[in-house]
Amino acid sequence: MTRKKPRERGRSPPRDVSKSESRADSQNRAGDGQGSAAAGPSKLTPGLYIVATPIGNAADITLRALDVLARADVVACEDTRRTAKLFAIHGIRAPTTAYHDHNAGRAGRALLRRLEAGAAVALVSDAGTPLISDPGYRLVAAAVDAGIPVIPVPGPSAVTAALSVAGLPTDRFFFAGFLPPRQAARRRALRALAEIDATLVILETGRRLPAALADMAAVLGPRPAAVARELTKLHETVRRDDLAALARHWADAAGPPGELVIVTGPPTPREATFDDDAVDAMLRDALATMKATDAAAAVAAETGLARRALYGRAVALKSK
């Protein structure tokens, strides 16, 4: 009589690849090991891989990112010198080529030709996730138009790192990138951002930080905020206060070196400063040319009062 072979412990059941994953990603997972010593690493499925890299601490890179970078036919870098340092730390020997704002047209066409010929191209920025205030949008758009697979390899991002430690609401946030360098344009941009009902995430250089904070305090008002610098590095700091206090802190000092992330809380609800007679007068004026629903919406936008309550008052006024 034969005995049943005992089940091996510690072995996971086969992984079920969901339909939402890309074909390239599921195919790559089958060859994600390093292969035999004689055969070497298996080849990546052709496509454009958007690979996130550390924003400061070189250990903050995923195992999948290391694997994709090691097996790519070529790695397109914002700065090949900075990427070379990361590769040296992790023992990666993949060929690299420069791809940045100044050569995006020429370099992008060359990369697209390689992609169309069946190459696996990895795109990295100097730090963080490519395309988040970094080059790459035109290359990704061209690849999509050409029917070439574009595969995300997610990881570090200064935006989400700062947002996670700012101590401000995270259920809704708006990433505004860099503000304009000149004051007039910067204040126009801030006025457009002022009405967004969400936490704001803004990138800024250390040199422009004092002026940017002063304008933010003037335009956005006394909102809570956090300034995060050197995230994931030895001298990481997060300073939290209201915008006016942060502006005063850096008013007479040279801004810190490098780039920073400013996270600002959402606008506070406006308090009503209108008495009942004034609100009724505004509703009557609106009802002269609008339906009750539209009149309530118009007065709500002007006063900050609840539209539902205004609609009830509008209906009552209209029936008199």
C-alpha positions in Angstrom: 0.0 0.0 0.0 1.4 3.4 -1.0 1.4 6.2 1.5 0.3 9.7 0.6 3.2 12.1 0.3 3.1 14.6 3.2 2.3 18.2 2.3 5.4 20.4 2.2 5.2 23.1 4.9 5.8 26.7 4.2 5.0 26.5 0.5 2.4 29.0 -0.6 -0.3 28.1 -3.1 0.1 29.3 -6.7 -0.5 33.1 -7.0 -3.6 34.1 -8.9 -2.8 37.0 -11.1 -5.8 39.4 -11.2 -7.3 40.6 -14.5 -6.5 44.2 -13.5 -2.7 43.6 -13.8 -1.0 44.3 -17.0 0.0 41.4 -19.3 3.6 42.5 -19.1 3.6 42.5 -15.3 2.1 39.0 -15.0 4.5 37.6 -17.5 7.5 39.3 -15.8 6.5 37.7 -12.5 7.1 34.3 -13.9 10.7 35.3 -14.6 11.4 37.5 -11.6 14.0 35.2 -10.2 17.6 35.6 -11.2 17.6 32.4 -13.3 20.4 29.8 -13.4 24.1 30.8 -13.1 24.7 29.7 -16.6 21.7 31.3 -18.2 21.8 34.6 -16.3 18.8 36.8 -15.6 15.7 36.2 -17.8 14.7 39.0 -20.2 12.0 41.5 -19.3 8.8 41.6 -21.4 9.1 44.5 -23.9 7.6 47.8 -22.7 8.3 51.1 -20.9 8.8 50.6 -17.2 8.2 53.7 -14.9 10.5 52.9 -12.0 10.5 54.8 -8.7 13.9 55.3 -7.0 14.8 56.6 -3.5 14.3 60.3 -2.6 17.3 60.2 -0.3 18.0 57.0 1.5 19.4 54.4 -0.9 17.8 51.6 1.0 14.3 52.9 0.1 14.1 50.9 -3.2 11.8 48.0 -3.8 13.0 44.5 -4.7 11.0 44.7 -7.9 12.6 48.0 -8.9 16.1 46.5 -8.4 15.0 43.5 -10.5 13.6 45.6 -13.4 16.6 47.9 -13.5 19.0 45.0 -13.6 17.2 43.3 -16.5 16.2 46.3 -18.6 17.8 46.7 -22.0 18.4 50.3 -21.3 17.6 52.7 -18.4 16.7 56.3 -19.3 17.9 58.6 -16.6 17.3 62.3 -15.8 21.0 62.4 -14.8 23.1 59.4 -15.6 25.7 60.4 -13.0 23.2 60.3 -10.1 21.7 57.0 -11.4 25.3 55.6 -11.6 25.7 56.2 -7.9 22.5 54.3 -7.1 23.6 51.5 -9.4 27.0 51.2 -7.7 25.4 50.9 -4.3 23.1 48.0 -5.5 25.5 46.3 -8.0 23.4 47.1 -11.1 25.2 47.1 -14.4 22.5 47.9 -16.9 23.3 50.4 -19.7 22.0 53.9 -19.3 21.1 56.9 -21.5 20.2 60.5 -20.7 16.6 61.6 -20.9 15.7 65.0 -19.5 13.8 68.2 -20.3 16.6 69.6 -22.5 16.9 66.5 -24.8 13.4 65.0 -24.5 12.6 65.4 -28.2 15.6 63.8 -29.6 16.2 61.2 -26.8 12.5 60.4 -26.7 12.4 59.6 -30.4 15.4 57.3 -30.0 13.8 55.5 -27.0 10.5 55.1 -28.9 12.4 53.4 -31.8 13.9 51.0 -29.4 10.6 50.3 -27.7 9.0 49.7 -31.1 11.8 47.2 -31.9 10.9 45.2 -28.8 13.2 46.6 -26.1 12.5 46.8 -22.4 13.2 50.4 -21.4 13.2 51.6 -17.7 12.6 55.3 -17.0 14.0 56.8 -13.8 14.2 60.3 -12.4 16.9 61.7 -10.1 14.8 60.8 -7.1 11.3 59.5 -6.5 8.6 58.6 -9.0 9.1 59.7 -12.6 6.7 62.3 -14.1 5.8 63.8 -10.6 7.3 67.2 -11.4 10.0 65.2 -13.4 10.6 64.5 -17.1 8.7 61.7 -18.8 5.2 62.8 -19.8 5.9 63.1 -23.5 7.7 59.7 -23.6 4.8 57.9 -21.8 2.2 59.7 -24.1 4.1 58.6 -27.2 4.4 55.0 -26.0 0.7 54.9 -25.2 -0.1 56.3 -28.7 2.1 53.7 -30.3 0.4 50.9 -28.4 3.5 50.0 -26.3 2.8 48.7 -22.8 3.6 51.2 -20.0 4.2 49.4 -16.7 4.4 51.2 -13.3 7.0 50.0 -10.8 5.8 52.1 -7.8 7.9 53.2 -4.8 9.2 56.4 -3.1 7.7 59.8 -3.6 8.4 63.1 -1.8 4.8 64.1 -2.2 3.3 61.1 -0.3 6.2 61.0 2.2 5.6 64.6 3.2 1.9 64.2 3.3 2.1 61.2 5.6 4.1 63.1 8.3 2.6 66.6 8.0 -0.2 65.9 10.5 -2.8 67.4 8.1 -5.9 65.9 6.5 -5.1 63.3 3.9 -8.5 62.3 2.6 -8.3 64.9 -0.1 -5.2 66.5 -1.4 -4.1 68.5 -4.4 -0.6 68.4 -5.8 0.3 71.8 -7.2 4.0 71.2 -8.2 6.3 74.2 -8.1 4.9 77.7 -7.8 6.0 80.4 -10.3 9.3 82.1 -9.3 8.0 85.7 -9.7 5.8 87.2 -7.0 3.0 88.4 -9.2 2.6 85.1 -11.0 3.0 83.2 -7.7 0.2 85.1 -6.0 -2.1 84.6 -9.0 -1.4 80.9 -8.8 -2.1 80.9 -5.0 -5.4 82.7 -5.5 -6.5 80.0 -7.9 -5.5 77.3 -5.3 -7.1 79.2 -2.4 -10.7 77.9 -3.1 -9.7 74.2 -3.5 -11.3 72.3 -0.6 -8.3 70.0 0.0 -4.9 69.9 1.6 -2.3 71.4 -0.8 1.1 69.9 -1.5 3.6 72.3 -3.1 7.3 71.8 -4.1 9.7 74.7 -3.6 13.4 75.4 -3.7 15.2 76.4 -0.5 16.3 79.7 -2.1 12.7 80.7 -2.8 11.2 79.3 0.4 11.0 82.6 2.4 9.3 84.5 -0.4 6.9 81.6 -1.2 5.8 81.3 2.5 5.3 85.0 2.8 3.0 85.0 -0.3 1.2 81.9 0.9 0.5 83.5 4.3 -0.8 86.6 2.6 -3.1 84.8 0.1 -4.1 81.7 1.9 -4.5 83.1 5.4 -3.8 81.5 8.7 -3.8 77.9 7.6 -1.8 75.1 9.4 1.1 73.9 7.4 4.3 71.8 7.4 7.6 72.3 5.7 9.5 69.0 5.1 13.1 68.9 4.0 15.8 66.3 3.6 13.2 63.6 3.8 14.6 60.1 4.5 18.1 61.6 4.9 20.3 62.0 8.0 19.1 65.6 8.7 15.4 65.1 7.9 13.3 67.8 9.5 9.6 68.6 9.4 8.6 72.0 10.8 4.9 72.4 11.6 3.0 75.7 12.4 0.6 78.1 10.7 1.8 79.8 7.5 2.4 83.2 9.1 4.7 81.6 11.8 6.5 79.6 9.2 7.0 82.7 7.0 8.4 84.6 10.1 10.8 81.8 10.9 12.4 81.9 7.5 11.9 85.7 6.8 15.4 86.8 7.8 17.3 83.6 7.0 18.6 82.1 3.8 16.4 79.2 2.7 17.8 75.8 3.3 19.6 74.1 0.4 17.8 71.7 -2.0 14.2 71.2 -2.7 11.4 71.1 0.0 7.8 70.1 0.3 5.2 72.5 1.7 2.0 70.9 2.9 -0.9 73.3 3.7 -4.2 72.5 5.3 -7.5 73.0 3.5 -9.5 76.3 3.9 -11.6 76.6 7.0 -15.4 76.9 6.5 -16.4 80.6 6.2 -18.5 81.9 9.0 -21.7 83.6 8.1 -21.7 87.4 8.8 -25.1 88.1 7.3 -28.3 88.6 9.4 -31.6 87.1 8.3 -32.9 90.2 6.7 -29.7 90.6 4.6 -29.9 86.9 3.5 -33.6 87.3 2.6 -32.8 90.4 0.5 -30.2 88.6 -1.4 -32.5 85.7 -2.1 -35.3 88.0 -3.3 -32.8 89.6 -5.7 -31.8 86.2 -7.0 -35.3 84.9 -7.3 -36.2 87.8 -9.6 -34.3 86.0 -12.4 -33.7 82.5 -11.1 -35.5 79.4 -9.9 -35.3 78.6 -6.2 -32.6 76.0 -6.6 -30.4 78.3 -8.6 -31.0 81.3 -6.3 -30.0 79.2 -3.3 -26.9 78.0 -5.0 -25.9 81.6 -5.9 -26.4 82.9 -2.4 -24.6 79.9 -0.9 -21.6 80.7 -3.0 -21.6 84.3 -1.9 -22.2 83.8 1.8 -20.8 80.3 2.6 -24.2 79.4 4.1 -25.7 75.9 3.6 -27.5 75.6 0.3 -30.2 73.3 1.6 -31.2 75.8 4.3 -31.2 78.6 1.7 -33.3 76.6 -0.7 -36.0 76.3 2.1 -35.9 80.0 2.7 -36.1 80.7 -1.1 -39.2 78.5 -1.5 -40.9 80.2 1.5 -40.1 83.7 0.1 -41.4 82.7 -3.4 -44.7 81.5 -1.9 -45.5 84.8 -0.2 
